[in-house]
Amino acid sequence: MILVTGGTGLVGSHLLYKLICNGEKVRAIYRNPKKLENIKNVFSCYTSNYLELYNSIEFVEADILDISLLTNAFKNIEYVYHCAAFVSFEPHKYILSRKTNIEGTANIVNMCLANNIKKLCHVSSIATLGNSNNNKPIDESSIWNPEADNSVYSITKYGAEMEVWRGTQEGLNAVIVNPGVILGAGIWRYGTGNLFKRAHKGFTYYTNGTVGLVAVDDVVNIMIALLKSTITNQRFVLVAENWTYKRFLQTLAKSVNKKAPKKQAPIFLLKIAWKLDWIKSKLTGKRRVLTKHIVTALTTEKNYSSKHLKATLNYTFTPINETIQEIGACFLKHK
């Protein structure tokens, strides 16, 4: 049997759909019962009999920070996909991020070791990769710099990777995937799905940075292929294409039949905006929309390479333009 953590998230829900369609026996842990609707919403983007598929999953309420609940979830499990993570770039949420991403991953690794799990696939991020030298594309060899001005998310996801590598030193077979910005349908309230919702309302500005993009279908297909393979103790960058934010936002707008943004946001305006957003958050208690690290990402040019993955699996990524058009059509159908 296969265990999936983070099954109510974008990657986890699409992974569940693919595994069930492949005839696998799957157990998924969840923490918030309300978020189980995410899985149904994702499944409904692909099939009309989504409830039948949904009901074939064995759900277990558990928290990756609760060892007693995890003990029950790991019974009779052979393979594990660890998709659960806390995504936040807000500095004041460092402790929560650390507990979920590092301590939670340590618990999963320890449970895998204790239960003789055959293989673990851990979902990380390109946020854990260092910068390249001589303007070469960033890949698996790019070295993390702990002295850099890293975001809370980067620091804690890097710490999570260290827990996985520690597990491999103790005898665990594992692979790590480092996806770029993952695009997928079905969850529109937050994450990249919310970008389609915002595009439908209308973007006014674009920024001058670049972004590494990948379809969620590619991510889960690669995860499944890696887990079934004899490949162990390696990690793989998953970026289909590197786009400018201008092209990205304009394509998003087109996919939901809205006008494309034509103005570039000045850097000084973005810096003012994140400071005002900080003040607003302090006064209202609402989550941050912009942080210094988000502004930096929006205005920085970085290119990522998936040559290692392509050569290893002989894999061809789905074109990003095709992916965006399909998700945009799904959004218009379900909005």
C-alpha positions as CSV (number, residue, x, y, z in Angstrom):
1,M,0.0,0.0,0.0
2,I,1.1,3.6,-0.7
3,L,0.9,6.4,1.8
4,V,0.5,10.1,0.7
5,T,1.0,13.0,3.0
6,G,-0.3,16.4,2.1
7,G,-3.0,14.8,0.0
8,T,-5.3,17.9,0.1
9,G,-2.7,20.1,-1.5
10,L,-2.1,20.7,-5.2
11,V,0.6,18.1,-5.7
12,G,-0.9,15.6,-3.3
13,S,-4.5,15.7,-4.7
14,H,-3.2,15.3,-8.3
15,L,-1.0,12.5,-7.2
16,L,-3.9,10.7,-5.5
17,Y,-5.9,10.9,-8.8
18,K,-3.1,9.5,-10.8
19,L,-2.4,6.7,-8.3
20,I,-6.0,5.7,-8.1
21,C,-6.4,5.7,-11.9
22,N,-3.3,3.4,-12.0
23,G,-5.1,0.9,-9.8
24,E,-2.9,1.5,-6.7
25,K,-4.1,0.9,-3.1
26,V,-3.7,4.3,-1.5
27,R,-3.9,5.7,2.0
28,A,-3.9,9.5,2.5
29,I,-3.5,11.4,5.7
30,Y,-5.3,14.7,6.2
31,R,-5.4,17.2,9.1
32,N,-8.3,19.4,8.2
33,P,-11.5,17.6,7.1
34,K,-12.7,20.7,5.3
35,K,-9.8,20.5,2.9
36,L,-10.9,17.1,1.7
37,E,-13.1,19.1,-0.7
38,N,-9.9,20.1,-2.5
39,I,-9.4,16.5,-3.6
40,K,-13.0,16.2,-5.0
41,N,-12.6,19.5,-6.8
42,V,-9.3,18.4,-8.4
43,F,-10.8,15.0,-9.4
44,S,-13.8,16.7,-10.9
45,C,-11.6,18.5,-13.4
46,Y,-10.7,15.2,-15.0
47,T,-13.7,12.9,-14.7
48,S,-17.5,12.9,-14.0
49,N,-17.2,9.8,-11.7
50,Y,-14.8,11.6,-9.3
51,L,-16.8,10.5,-6.2
52,E,-16.2,6.8,-7.0
53,L,-12.5,7.4,-7.3
54,Y,-12.4,9.6,-4.2
55,N,-14.2,6.9,-2.2
56,S,-11.6,4.3,-3.1
57,I,-9.0,6.2,-1.1
58,E,-8.4,5.1,2.5
59,F,-8.3,8.3,4.5
60,V,-6.7,8.6,7.9
61,E,-6.8,11.7,10.0
62,A,-3.3,12.4,11.2
63,D,-0.7,15.2,11.7
64,I,2.9,14.7,10.7
65,L,3.8,16.3,14.1
66,D,1.9,13.6,16.0
67,I,3.9,10.4,16.2
68,S,1.0,8.3,17.7
69,L,-1.3,9.2,14.8
70,L,1.5,8.5,12.3
71,T,2.1,5.1,13.8
72,N,-1.4,4.0,12.8
73,A,-1.1,5.7,9.4
74,F,2.1,3.7,8.5
75,K,0.6,0.2,9.1
76,N,1.1,-2.0,6.1
77,I,2.7,0.7,4.1
78,E,5.4,0.0,1.5
79,Y,6.0,3.3,-0.2
80,V,5.6,6.9,0.8
81,Y,5.1,10.2,-1.0
82,H,5.8,13.1,1.3
83,C,4.0,16.1,-0.1
84,A,2.9,17.8,3.1
85,A,4.5,21.2,3.8
86,F,3.8,24.7,5.1
87,V,4.2,27.3,2.5
88,S,4.8,30.8,3.8
89,F,7.3,33.6,3.2
90,E,6.2,35.5,6.3
91,P,9.2,35.9,8.7
92,H,7.1,35.8,11.8
93,K,5.9,32.3,10.8
94,Y,9.4,30.8,11.0
95,I,8.7,28.6,14.0
96,L,5.5,27.1,12.5
97,S,7.3,26.6,9.2
98,R,10.3,24.9,10.9
99,K,8.0,22.6,12.9
100,T,6.0,21.5,9.9
101,N,8.7,21.4,7.3
102,I,11.7,20.2,9.3
103,E,10.3,18.4,12.3
104,G,7.4,17.0,10.3
105,T,9.8,15.6,7.7
106,A,12.1,14.2,10.3
107,N,9.0,12.3,11.7
108,I,8.2,10.9,8.3
109,V,11.8,9.8,7.7
110,N,11.9,8.2,11.2
111,M,8.6,6.4,10.5
112,C,9.9,5.2,7.2
113,L,13.0,3.7,8.8
114,A,11.1,2.1,11.7
115,N,8.6,0.5,9.3
116,N,11.2,-0.7,6.7
117,I,9.6,1.4,3.9
118,K,10.9,0.4,0.5
119,K,11.2,4.0,-0.8
120,L,10.3,7.6,0.0
121,C,9.7,10.3,-2.5
122,H,10.0,13.8,-0.9
123,V,8.6,16.9,-2.6
124,S,11.0,19.8,-2.0
125,S,11.4,23.0,-4.1
126,I,13.8,25.0,-6.3
127,A,13.8,27.4,-3.3
128,T,16.5,25.1,-1.7
129,L,18.9,25.5,-4.6
130,G,21.8,27.9,-4.6
131,N,22.7,30.3,-7.4
132,S,24.9,29.2,-10.3
133,N,28.3,30.5,-11.4
134,N,28.9,32.3,-14.7
135,N,25.2,32.8,-15.3
136,K,24.8,29.1,-16.0
137,P,21.3,27.5,-15.4
138,I,20.7,26.4,-11.8
139,D,20.6,22.7,-11.4
140,E,21.2,20.0,-8.8
141,S,24.8,20.9,-8.4
142,S,24.1,24.5,-7.3
143,I,25.2,24.8,-3.7
144,W,23.0,26.2,-1.1
145,N,24.4,29.3,0.6
146,P,23.3,29.5,4.3
147,E,24.7,33.1,4.5
148,A,22.5,34.5,1.8
149,D,19.3,36.4,2.5
150,N,17.2,33.3,2.3
151,S,13.4,33.2,2.9
152,V,11.7,31.4,5.7
153,Y,10.3,28.9,3.2
154,S,13.8,28.3,1.6
155,I,15.4,27.7,5.0
156,T,12.9,25.3,6.3
157,K,12.5,23.3,3.0
158,Y,16.3,23.0,2.9
159,G,16.2,21.7,6.5
160,A,13.6,19.2,5.4
161,E,16.0,17.9,2.7
162,M,18.7,17.5,5.2
163,E,16.4,15.2,7.2
164,V,15.8,13.1,4.1
165,W,19.5,12.8,3.4
166,R,20.1,11.9,7.0
167,G,17.6,9.1,6.5
168,T,19.5,7.8,3.5
169,Q,22.6,7.6,5.6
170,E,20.6,5.4,8.0
171,G,19.5,3.0,5.3
172,L,16.4,4.7,3.7
173,N,16.0,4.6,0.0
174,A,14.8,8.0,-1.1
175,V,14.5,10.5,-4.0
176,I,13.8,14.2,-3.8
177,V,12.1,16.3,-6.5
178,N,12.7,20.1,-6.6
179,P,9.8,21.5,-8.7
180,G,9.6,25.1,-9.8
181,V,6.2,27.0,-9.7
182,I,3.7,24.2,-10.1
183,L,0.6,24.9,-12.3
184,G,-2.5,22.8,-11.8
185,A,-6.3,23.0,-11.8
186,G,-8.9,22.4,-9.1
187,I,-7.8,24.5,-6.1
188,W,-8.6,28.1,-6.8
189,R,-8.6,29.8,-3.4
190,Y,-4.9,29.8,-2.9
191,G,-1.6,28.7,-4.5
192,T,-1.0,29.0,-8.2
193,G,-4.7,28.2,-8.8
194,N,-5.5,31.5,-7.2
195,L,-3.4,33.2,-9.9
196,F,-6.1,32.2,-12.5
197,K,-8.7,33.7,-10.2
198,R,-6.8,36.9,-9.9
199,A,-6.1,37.0,-13.7
200,H,-9.9,36.8,-14.2
201,K,-10.3,39.9,-12.1
202,G,-7.6,41.6,-14.1
203,F,-3.8,42.2,-13.7
204,T,-2.6,45.7,-14.0
205,Y,1.1,45.3,-13.7
206,Y,3.8,42.7,-14.5
207,T,7.3,42.5,-13.0
208,N,10.7,42.2,-14.7
209,G,11.8,38.9,-13.2
210,T,11.7,35.3,-14.5
211,V,10.0,32.2,-13.2
212,G,10.6,28.5,-13.6
213,L,7.3,26.7,-14.4
214,V,6.1,23.1,-14.5
215,A,2.8,21.3,-14.9
216,V,1.5,19.4,-11.9
217,D,0.8,16.4,-14.1
218,D,4.5,16.3,-15.0
219,V,5.5,16.5,-11.4
220,V,3.3,13.6,-10.3
221,N,4.2,11.5,-13.4
222,I,7.9,12.0,-12.6
223,M,7.4,11.2,-8.9
224,I,5.6,7.9,-9.7
225,A,8.3,7.0,-12.3
226,L,11.1,7.7,-9.8
227,L,9.5,5.7,-7.0
228,K,9.0,2.7,-9.3
229,S,12.6,2.9,-10.6
230,T,15.8,1.6,-9.1
231,I,17.0,5.2,-8.7
232,T,17.8,6.1,-5.1
233,N,19.4,8.9,-3.1
234,Q,19.3,11.5,-5.9
235,R,17.3,14.7,-6.4
236,F,15.9,16.2,-9.6
237,V,15.1,19.7,-10.6
238,L,11.6,19.8,-12.2
239,V,11.3,22.9,-14.4
240,A,9.7,22.6,-17.9
241,E,10.4,26.2,-19.0
242,N,11.8,29.5,-17.8
243,W,9.5,32.4,-18.6
244,T,9.5,36.1,-17.9
245,Y,6.7,37.2,-15.5
246,K,5.5,39.5,-18.3
247,R,4.9,36.5,-20.6
248,F,3.5,34.4,-17.7
249,L,0.9,37.0,-16.5
250,Q,-0.1,37.9,-20.0
251,T,-0.6,34.2,-20.9
252,L,-2.6,33.7,-17.7
253,A,-4.9,36.6,-18.6
254,K,-5.4,35.3,-22.1
255,S,-6.3,31.8,-20.8
256,V,-9.3,33.3,-18.8
257,N,-10.3,35.7,-21.6
258,K,-9.1,38.9,-19.9
259,K,-6.9,41.7,-21.1
260,A,-3.1,41.3,-20.5
261,P,-1.2,43.6,-18.2
262,K,0.8,46.2,-20.2
263,K,2.6,48.1,-17.4
264,Q,5.8,47.1,-15.7
265,A,5.7,47.6,-12.0
266,P,8.7,49.8,-10.9
267,I,11.0,48.2,-8.3
268,F,10.7,51.2,-6.0
269,L,6.9,50.9,-6.1
270,L,7.1,47.2,-5.2
271,K,9.4,48.0,-2.3
272,I,7.0,50.5,-1.0
273,A,4.1,48.0,-1.5
274,W,5.7,45.3,0.6
275,K,6.4,47.7,3.5
276,L,2.8,48.9,3.4
277,D,1.7,45.3,3.3
278,W,3.7,44.7,6.5
279,I,2.0,47.6,8.2
280,K,-1.4,46.4,7.0
281,S,-0.7,42.9,8.4
282,K,0.3,44.3,11.7
283,L,-2.8,46.4,12.0
284,T,-5.3,43.9,10.7
285,G,-3.7,40.5,11.5
286,K,-4.3,39.4,7.9
287,R,-1.7,37.3,6.0
288,R,1.0,39.0,4.1
289,V,0.5,39.3,0.3
290,L,4.0,40.8,-0.4
291,T,7.2,40.3,1.5
292,K,10.8,41.4,0.7
293,H,11.6,37.9,-0.5
294,I,8.6,37.7,-2.7
295,V,9.5,41.1,-4.3
296,T,13.0,39.9,-4.8
297,A,11.8,36.8,-6.5
298,L,9.4,38.8,-8.8
299,T,12.3,41.0,-9.9
300,T,15.1,38.6,-10.3
301,E,16.2,36.7,-13.4
302,K,17.0,33.0,-12.7
303,N,17.1,30.1,-15.1
304,Y,16.7,26.4,-14.0
305,S,17.8,23.3,-15.9
306,S,16.1,19.8,-15.7
307,K,18.7,18.1,-18.0
308,H,19.5,15.6,-15.3
309,L,15.9,14.4,-15.1
310,K,15.4,14.4,-18.8
311,A,18.5,12.3,-19.3
312,T,17.7,9.9,-16.5
313,L,14.1,9.2,-17.4
314,N,14.1,10.3,-21.0
315,Y,11.2,12.5,-20.1
316,T,9.6,15.3,-22.2
317,F,7.7,18.0,-20.3
318,T,4.3,19.3,-21.3
319,P,4.6,22.8,-22.9
320,I,3.7,25.5,-20.4
321,N,1.5,27.4,-22.8
322,E,-0.6,24.3,-23.3
323,T,-0.8,23.8,-19.6
324,I,-1.9,27.3,-18.9
325,Q,-4.6,27.2,-21.6
326,E,-6.0,23.9,-20.2
327,I,-6.1,25.2,-16.6
328,G,-7.7,28.5,-17.7
329,A,-10.4,26.6,-19.5
330,C,-11.0,24.4,-16.4
331,F,-11.2,27.6,-14.3
332,L,-13.8,29.2,-16.6
333,K,-15.9,26.0,-16.5
334,H,-15.8,25.7,-12.7
335,K,-15.8,29.3,-11.5
